[in-house]
């Protein structure tokens, strides 16, 4: 009698940060996927997704290893990436969470961990290839912003590969994320009355809709794609296309003035992000999603459609150099031809007024 081959056991998958945001959306998506035997949702509080197993624990707790002893694949999405968070507290949380997840997963013999950072780790620079191959060097500048957090997390991944050779770690690097609830340096750029550009360099724009990130994470959880995985819409938009689609005109300044002013404003505590984050709205960092493409994946969202939704989600906010302005100041800023200079002056006046009170 010819023996029949057994179907491989379906894995149990866990998702951290499962009660809200992208974590919640992924848990809901995986719960309907027959490729997984069970879905475990991990967070500090129980969420509202049904038909999954909830485990309430802080991912920084060393006892996490005991709670994931039955897990085959873990997708780590618990993190603080809010622009307005205290930089020190944000980084401490993100690094402790990633370190605990990697260590606990190795101790619990989890087969695969999927972490999400950003294509920002490649750095944004005038001389960047368009698109950048996935195996391009990690060349972003370490700073106090969110990009610095991503760089530190990827350093933890490299150390984990040496310390725990049996643990497979997949790093997913999305382009500029777009979708409901997303608030980043990139999305705030499109809340500005004018689109800042730097003399001598034209940005190229590539977006990653949340839906496409979720489908890429699903493939990574299944092990269809491994290693470094870039995610984004196909191709890119030129600055002229972005201005035409958005109806927002560009505003060109010299690089020295742009980054010098942004750095001074950040040192004063007026703007939330360091000047280096401004590189990502004036220089290209388009990625080639070869790993996913070779696996047969195609983005559901084009760059044009993603930009259209980004614009719809602005909710009449006005932002200058990453800082949202009150309505009265925003009206003044939008009316001026020299938006960056007037916007900066308005912000400085407001801060000085508050300090006198």
C-alpha positions in Angstrom: 0.0 0.0 0.0 1.4 3.4 -1.0 1.5 5.7 2.1 -0.5 8.9 1.7 1.3 12.1 2.4 0.0 14.1 5.3 -0.9 17.8 4.9 1.5 20.0 7.0 0.0 21.1 10.2 -1.6 24.6 9.9 0.3 27.1 12.1 -0.9 29.1 15.0 -0.3 32.8 14.4 -0.2 35.6 17.0 -0.4 39.4 16.5 0.8 42.0 19.0 -0.9 45.3 19.2 -4.1 43.6 18.2 -6.8 45.8 19.8 -6.4 48.8 17.5 -4.9 50.2 14.3 -3.1 48.0 11.8 -2.9 45.2 14.4 -6.6 45.0 14.8 -7.1 45.0 11.0 -4.6 42.2 10.6 -6.2 40.0 13.3 -9.6 40.4 11.6 -8.1 39.5 8.3 -6.2 36.4 9.5 -9.2 35.2 11.4 -10.9 34.5 8.1 -7.8 32.8 6.6 -8.0 29.0 6.5 -4.2 28.7 6.2 -4.0 29.3 10.0 -5.2 26.9 12.6 -5.8 29.5 15.2 -5.3 33.3 15.6 -4.1 34.7 18.9 -4.5 38.4 19.6 -2.1 40.0 22.1 -2.5 43.4 23.7 -2.6 45.2 27.0 -6.4 45.3 26.6 -8.9 43.0 25.0 -10.2 44.1 21.6 -13.5 43.6 19.8 -12.4 41.1 17.1 -14.3 37.9 17.4 -13.3 34.3 16.7 -9.7 34.8 17.9 -8.0 33.9 21.2 -7.3 37.0 23.3 -4.3 37.1 25.6 -4.0 40.3 27.7 -0.3 41.2 28.4 2.1 44.0 27.9 4.5 42.9 25.2 7.4 44.3 27.2 6.7 41.8 30.0 9.4 39.0 30.2 6.5 36.6 31.0 5.5 36.9 27.3 7.5 33.8 26.5 5.1 31.8 28.7 2.1 33.2 26.8 3.4 32.3 23.3 4.6 28.8 23.9 2.0 27.4 21.5 2.7 29.9 18.8 4.3 29.1 15.4 4.3 32.6 13.9 4.2 36.0 15.6 3.6 39.3 13.8 4.8 42.2 16.0 2.7 45.4 15.5 2.7 46.8 19.1 4.5 50.1 19.0 4.3 53.9 19.6 5.0 55.8 16.4 3.0 59.0 17.1 4.7 62.1 16.0 3.7 64.0 19.1 5.0 61.3 21.6 7.9 62.2 23.9 10.9 60.9 21.8 12.7 59.3 24.8 9.6 57.5 26.1 8.6 56.4 22.6 11.9 54.9 21.8 12.2 53.2 25.1 8.8 51.6 24.5 9.5 50.5 20.9 12.9 49.0 21.6 11.9 47.2 24.8 8.9 45.8 23.0 10.9 44.6 20.0 13.6 43.2 22.2 11.2 41.3 24.4 9.3 39.9 21.4 12.5 38.6 19.8 13.9 37.1 23.0 10.6 35.6 24.1 10.0 34.1 20.6 13.4 32.4 20.6 12.8 31.1 24.2 9.3 29.8 23.2 10.6 28.2 20.0 8.4 30.4 17.8 9.4 29.5 14.2 8.9 32.9 12.6 8.7 36.5 13.7 7.5 39.3 11.4 8.4 42.8 12.2 7.3 46.0 10.5 9.7 48.9 10.1 9.7 51.3 7.1 11.4 51.8 3.8 12.6 55.0 5.4 15.6 53.0 6.7 17.1 53.2 3.2 17.3 57.0 3.7 16.0 59.7 1.4 18.7 61.3 -0.8 19.0 63.1 -4.1 21.3 60.4 -5.5 19.0 57.5 -4.6 18.3 55.0 -7.3 14.6 55.0 -8.4 13.5 52.5 -7.4 15.8 51.2 -4.7 16.4 47.4 -4.6 15.4 45.7 -1.4 19.0 44.7 -0.7 20.1 48.4 -0.8 22.2 49.6 2.1 20.4 50.9 5.2 21.6 54.5 4.9 19.1 56.6 6.9 20.6 59.1 9.4 20.1 58.0 13.1 18.0 60.7 14.8 15.5 61.2 17.7 12.6 60.7 15.4 10.6 57.6 14.3 13.2 56.7 11.7 15.8 56.4 14.5 13.5 53.9 16.2 13.2 51.8 13.0 17.0 51.8 12.7 17.4 50.6 16.3 14.8 47.9 15.8 16.5 46.6 12.7 19.8 46.5 14.6 18.0 44.3 17.2 16.9 42.0 14.4 20.5 41.6 13.2 21.7 40.8 16.7 18.9 38.3 17.2 19.9 36.5 14.0 23.3 35.9 15.5 22.1 35.1 19.0 19.1 32.9 17.9 20.0 31.3 14.5 16.9 29.0 14.7 14.6 32.0 14.7 13.4 33.2 11.3 12.8 36.9 11.2 11.1 38.7 8.3 11.3 42.5 8.2 8.6 44.3 6.3 9.5 47.8 5.0 6.4 49.7 3.7 6.7 52.9 1.7 4.7 55.9 2.9 1.7 54.4 4.6 -1.8 55.8 3.7 -5.1 54.9 5.1 -7.7 55.7 7.9 -6.0 56.6 11.2 -2.5 57.0 9.7 -0.7 60.2 10.9 2.9 60.6 9.8 5.4 63.1 8.5 4.3 62.2 5.0 0.5 62.5 5.5 1.0 65.8 7.4 3.0 67.1 4.4 -0.2 67.0 2.4 -2.1 69.1 5.0 0.2 72.0 4.1 -1.1 74.9 2.0 1.9 74.4 -0.3 4.1 71.4 -1.1 7.7 72.2 -0.1 10.4 71.3 -2.5 14.2 71.8 -2.4 16.0 73.6 -5.2 17.9 71.2 -7.5 16.0 68.1 -6.6 12.6 66.6 -7.5 10.9 64.1 -5.2 9.3 61.0 -6.4 6.2 59.8 -4.5 5.3 56.2 -3.6 2.6 55.2 -1.2 1.6 52.0 0.6 -2.1 51.7 1.4 -2.9 49.9 4.6 -4.8 47.2 2.6 -1.7 46.3 0.7 0.4 46.3 3.8 -2.1 43.8 5.4 -1.9 41.5 2.4 1.9 41.6 2.5 1.9 40.8 6.2 -0.4 37.9 5.5 2.1 36.4 3.0 4.9 37.0 5.4 3.1 35.2 8.2 2.5 32.3 5.9 6.2 32.2 5.0 5.6 32.9 1.3 8.0 35.9 1.5 10.9 36.0 3.9 13.9 38.2 4.7 13.6 41.8 3.8 10.2 42.6 2.2 9.5 46.1 0.7 5.8 47.0 0.2 4.3 49.8 -1.9 2.2 50.7 -4.8 3.6 50.0 -8.3 5.9 52.7 -9.7 5.9 56.3 -8.4 4.4 59.7 -9.1 6.5 62.7 -10.2 6.1 66.0 -8.3 4.2 67.6 -11.2 1.6 64.7 -11.1 1.2 65.1 -7.3 0.6 68.8 -7.6 -1.9 68.3 -10.4 -3.8 65.5 -8.5 -3.8 67.3 -5.2 -4.4 70.8 -6.4 -1.6 72.0 -4.1 1.1 74.1 -5.6 4.7 73.6 -4.9 7.0 76.0 -3.0 10.8 75.8 -3.6 13.5 76.8 -1.1 17.2 76.3 -0.9 18.2 73.1 1.0 20.3 75.0 3.6 17.5 77.3 4.5 14.9 74.5 4.6 16.8 72.1 6.8 18.5 74.8 8.9 15.1 76.4 9.8 13.5 73.0 10.4 16.3 72.0 12.8 16.1 75.2 14.8 12.3 74.8 15.1 12.8 71.3 16.3 15.4 72.3 18.9 13.0 74.9 20.2 10.3 72.2 20.6 8.1 73.9 18.1 8.0 71.0 15.5 7.5 67.4 16.4 10.0 65.8 14.0 13.8 66.4 13.5 14.9 68.1 10.3 16.2 64.8 8.9 12.5 63.6 8.6 12.0 66.5 6.1 14.3 64.6 3.7 11.4 62.1 3.1 9.2 64.7 1.5 11.8 66.4 -0.7 14.1 63.5 -1.7 13.2 60.1 -3.3 13.0 56.8 -1.4 11.0 54.7 -3.8 11.4 50.9 -3.4 11.2 48.0 -5.7 9.0 45.3 -4.2 10.7 42.4 -6.0 10.3 39.9 -3.2 6.5 40.3 -3.2 6.2 40.6 -6.9 8.1 37.3 -7.4 5.6 35.7 -5.1 2.8 36.8 -7.3 1.6 39.6 -5.1 0.1 42.8 -6.7 -0.9 45.9 -4.9 -4.6 46.6 -4.9 -4.0 50.4 -4.7 -2.2 52.6 -7.2 -0.2 55.6 -6.1 -2.9 57.8 -7.6 -5.7 56.1 -5.6 -3.7 56.1 -2.4 -3.0 59.8 -2.8 -6.6 60.5 -3.5 -7.6 58.9 -0.2 -4.9 60.6 1.7 -6.3 63.9 0.5 -9.8 62.9 1.5 -8.7 62.1 5.0 -7.1 65.5 5.7 -10.3 66.8 7.4 -9.4 70.5 6.7 -6.3 70.4 8.8 -3.4 72.7 8.0 0.2 71.8 8.9 3.4 73.7 8.5 6.8 71.9 8.9 5.0 69.0 10.6 3.1 71.0 13.2 -0.6 71.4 13.0 -1.8 75.0 13.3 -4.9 76.4 15.0 -7.6 77.5 12.4 -6.9 81.2 12.8 -3.1 80.8 12.1 -3.7 78.3 9.4 -5.9 80.8 7.5 -3.1 83.4 7.7 -0.5 80.8 6.6 -2.5 79.6 3.6 -3.1 83.2 2.4 0.6 84.0 2.1 2.8 83.4 -0.9 5.8 82.6 1.2 4.1 79.9 3.2 7.1 78.4 5.0 8.4 81.8 6.2 4.9 83.1 7.3 4.1 79.7 8.9 7.3 79.7 10.8 6.7 83.3 12.0 3.2 82.4 13.2 4.4 79.4 15.1 7.2 81.4 16.8 4.8 84.1 17.8 2.5 81.6 19.4 5.2 79.9 21.3 6.6 83.2 22.6 3.2 84.3 23.7 2.6 81.1 25.6 6.0 81.5 27.3 5.1 85.0 28.5 1.9 83.9 30.1 
